[in-house]
Amino acid sequence: MIAMILAAGHGERLRPITEFLPKALVEVRGRSLLERHLDAVKAAGIENVVINLGWLGEQIAERIGSGANYGLTVAYSPEGDDILETGGGIQRALPLLGDEPFLVINADVFSDMPMPAELADD
């Protein structure tokens, strides 16, 4: 299974924090929201992740890179300045996601609930 993390938004409600930092990289308890999601998908047995990029997306790509530091393989689906919203972002990433079911996570959600490990088996 592949996980897609939606990380393209502007983070309007988090201003002024998100004027110079993408909302996916906002930290909670010393760790970014995005890195928390990467840890959770890895713990669930998922090894491939697609992250869509928009507002300040280059910072995300620079910080996460190939995903190797997280034990993952990460691919990026850039949207540039024309943010496509949830459905459009997923549609643009479909060539990277393949034909099998995939998991979608909003990067700006904070949760410490673990993902079920059986997700990776499907």
Stockholm file with secondary structure:
# STOCKHOLM 1.0

chainA/1-122         MIAMILAAGHGERLRPITEFLPKALVEVRGRSLLERHLDAVKAAGIENVVINLGWLGEQIAERIGSGANYGLTVAYSPEGDDILETGGGIQRALPLLGDEPFLVINADVFSDMPMPAELADD
#=GR chainA/1-122 SS CEEEEEECCCCGGGTTGGGSSCGGGCEETTEEHHHHHHHHHHHTTCCEEEEEECTTHHHHHHHHTTSGGGTSEEEEEECTTSCCHHHHHHHHHHHHHCSSCEEEEETTCCCCCCCCGGGGGC
#=GC SS_cons         CEEEEEECCCCGGGTTGGGSSCGGGCEETTEEHHHHHHHHHHHTTCCEEEEEECTTHHHHHHHHTTSGGGTSEEEEEECTTSCCHHHHHHHHHHHHHCSSCEEEEETTCCCCCCCCGGGGGC
//
